[in-house]
């Protein structure tokens, strides 16, 4: 029972963190539209993890989001996966989903990103978002399982 409570705690913290993360992504363009000095700081926070190319980003309030469409899809998908997690899994601990599932869901985003880098095609933002969303959707099932295992290992030592 203790392990289950620890996993629920990890889940709740991760869910709150995901909500804050998405709020910051959307807050950056909103603050830009109001000429806030905090906006450049938020964009700078996301710059190390996303190229932030305006043409590859959705806009909010007339300004690009703090991350591109693909990254936004990953984060929205992650949040959706967090919502699905307690429906599909219990908090008593579990095993990682099958590797074949991870590879199957990863293939579209990897192939699309590689084709874009190699300039074979230029994917529309909505499709970039969709591929990111699919990949993000499965990530909590690996992330939370891994964090739960880590918490159990730390507790045993």
C-alpha positions as a Python dict, from the first residue, in 0.01 Angstrom:
ca = {
    (1, 'X'): (0, 0, 0),
    (2, 'X'): (289, 238, 72),
    (3, 'X'): (428, 190, -276),
    (4, 'X'): (89, 265, -426),
    (5, 'X'): (69, 594, -236),
    (6, 'X'): (419, 685, -348),
    (7, 'X'): (324, 618, -710),
    (8, 'X'): (8, 829, -675),
    (9, 'X'): (222, 1110, -532),
    (10, 'X'): (462, 1084, -828),
    (11, 'X'): (164, 1083, -1064),
    (12, 'X'): (10, 1394, -910),
    (13, 'X'): (341, 1584, -917),
    (14, 'X'): (398, 1486, -1279),
    (15, 'X'): (43, 1590, -1372),
    (16, 'X'): (85, 1928, -1203),
    (17, 'X'): (424, 1974, -1371),
    (18, 'X'): (271, 1893, -1711),
    (19, 'X'): (-4, 2149, -1662),
    (20, 'X'): (247, 2418, -1558),
    (21, 'X'): (469, 2330, -1857),
    (22, 'X'): (183, 2368, -2105),
    (23, 'X'): (64, 2687, -1936),
    (24, 'X'): (412, 2839, -1976),
    (25, 'X'): (417, 2746, -2346),
    (26, 'X'): (89, 2930, -2399),
    (27, 'X'): (170, 3213, -2162),
    (28, 'X'): (472, 3326, -2368),
    (29, 'X'): (274, 3444, -2674),
    (30, 'X'): (-3, 3586, -2458),
    (31, 'X'): (252, 3794, -2267),
    (32, 'X'): (412, 3900, -2597),
    (33, 'X'): (76, 4032, -2712),
    (34, 'X'): (72, 4250, -2401),
    (35, 'X'): (435, 4364, -2442),
    (36, 'X'): (536, 4200, -2116),
    (37, 'X'): (903, 4182, -2028),
    (38, 'X'): (848, 3827, -1897),
    (39, 'X'): (774, 3692, -2245),
    (40, 'X'): (1138, 3682, -2369),
    (41, 'X'): (1231, 3493, -2052),
    (42, 'X'): (971, 3224, -2121),
    (43, 'X'): (1077, 3188, -2484),
    (44, 'X'): (1440, 3161, -2366),
    (45, 'X'): (1346, 2885, -2122),
    (46, 'X'): (1215, 2670, -2408),
    (47, 'X'): (1489, 2759, -2659),
    (48, 'X'): (1731, 2484, -2548),
    (49, 'X'): (1470, 2213, -2615),
    (50, 'X'): (1299, 2344, -2930),
    (51, 'X'): (1413, 2527, -3242),
    (52, 'X'): (1114, 2765, -3212),
    (53, 'X'): (1098, 2834, -3585),
    (54, 'X'): (793, 3061, -3618),
    (55, 'X'): (671, 2900, -3943),
    (56, 'X'): (669, 2561, -3769),
    (57, 'X'): (478, 2690, -3465),
    (58, 'X'): (114, 2756, -3398),
    (59, 'X'): (24, 3112, -3306),
    (60, 'X'): (-166, 3244, -3009),
    (61, 'X'): (-266, 3611, -2985),
    (62, 'X'): (-70, 3674, -3305),
    (63, 'X'): (260, 3540, -3171),
    (64, 'X'): (423, 3196, -3209),
    (65, 'X'): (395, 2952, -2922),
    (66, 'X'): (709, 2895, -2718),
    (67, 'X'): (762, 2558, -2891),
    (68, 'X'): (700, 2423, -3240),
    (69, 'X'): (390, 2227, -3341),
    (70, 'X'): (564, 1889, -3300),
    (71, 'X'): (689, 1969, -2949),
    (72, 'X'): (349, 2108, -2854),
    (73, 'X'): (194, 1783, -2976),
    (74, 'X'): (433, 1583, -2759),
    (75, 'X'): (345, 1787, -2449),
    (76, 'X'): (-31, 1783, -2512),
    (77, 'X'): (-7, 1409, -2583),
    (78, 'X'): (189, 1358, -2261),
    (79, 'X'): (-85, 1534, -2066),
    (80, 'X'): (-351, 1322, -2240),
    (81, 'X'): (-149, 1010, -2155),
    (82, 'X'): (-134, 1125, -1793),
    (83, 'X'): (-512, 1148, -1788),
    (84, 'X'): (-539, 800, -1942),
    (85, 'X'): (-278, 644, -1714),
    (86, 'X'): (-504, 573, -1413),
    (87, 'X'): (-772, 439, -1648),
    (88, 'X'): (-535, 195, -1817),
    (89, 'X'): (-306, 114, -1521),
    (90, 'X'): (-329, 90, -1148),
    (91, 'X'): (-83, 248, -909),
    (92, 'X'): (31, -78, -757),
    (93, 'X'): (331, -75, -987),
    (94, 'X'): (365, -235, -1321),
    (95, 'X'): (583, -330, -1605),
    (96, 'X'): (684, -120, -1899),
    (97, 'X'): (462, -152, -2206),
    (98, 'X'): (598, -371, -2484),
    (99, 'X'): (894, -237, -2678),
    (100, 'X'): (706, -308, -3001),
    (101, 'X'): (442, -52, -2899),
    (102, 'X'): (708, 210, -2838),
    (103, 'X'): (874, 140, -3173),
    (104, 'X'): (542, 140, -3361),
    (105, 'X'): (431, 474, -3217),
    (106, 'X'): (780, 624, -3252),
    (107, 'X'): (819, 534, -3619),
    (108, 'X'): (594, 808, -3764),
    (109, 'X'): (755, 1093, -3567),
    (110, 'X'): (1108, 969, -3636),
    (111, 'X'): (1044, 920, -4008),
    (112, 'X'): (870, 1255, -4042),
    (113, 'X'): (1139, 1445, -3852),
    (114, 'X'): (1416, 1274, -4052),
    (115, 'X'): (1241, 1348, -4383),
    (116, 'X'): (1206, 1713, -4282),
    (117, 'X'): (1573, 1738, -4184),
    (118, 'X'): (1674, 1576, -4514),
    (119, 'X'): (1434, 1814, -4694),
    (120, 'X'): (1243, 1529, -4856),
    (121, 'X'): (918, 1702, -4764),
    (122, 'X'): (782, 1977, -4543),
    (123, 'X'): (510, 1849, -4314),
    (124, 'X'): (219, 2082, -4230),
    (125, 'X'): (203, 2192, -3866),
    (126, 'X'): (-119, 2004, -3793),
    (127, 'X'): (44, 1676, -3900),
    (128, 'X'): (358, 1759, -3700),
    (129, 'X'): (132, 1816, -3398),
    (130, 'X'): (-49, 1485, -3458),
    (131, 'X'): (273, 1279, -3481),
    (132, 'X'): (400, 1450, -3166),
    (133, 'X'): (69, 1388, -2990),
    (134, 'X'): (78, 1014, -3068),
    (135, 'X'): (430, 983, -2933),
    (136, 'X'): (357, 1195, -2626),
    (137, 'X'): (49, 986, -2550),
    (138, 'X'): (254, 675, -2469),
    (139, 'X'): (539, 846, -2284),
    (140, 'X'): (370, 861, -1940),
    (141, 'X'): (338, 483, -1941),
    (142, 'X'): (716, 458, -1963),
    (143, 'X'): (800, 768, -1759),
    (144, 'X'): (577, 691, -1461),
    (145, 'X'): (672, 324, -1460),
    (146, 'X'): (1040, 422, -1460),
    (147, 'X'): (997, 681, -1185),
    (148, 'X'): (799, 432, -980),
    (149, 'X'): (1076, 174, -1017),
    (150, 'X'): (1336, 434, -923),
    (151, 'X'): (1139, 535, -613),
    (152, 'X'): (1117, 170, -506),
    (153, 'X'): (1492, 120, -561),
    (154, 'X'): (1578, 430, -358),
    (155, 'X'): (1343, 320, -82),
    (156, 'X'): (1508, -24, -61),
    (157, 'X'): (1856, 124, -11),
}
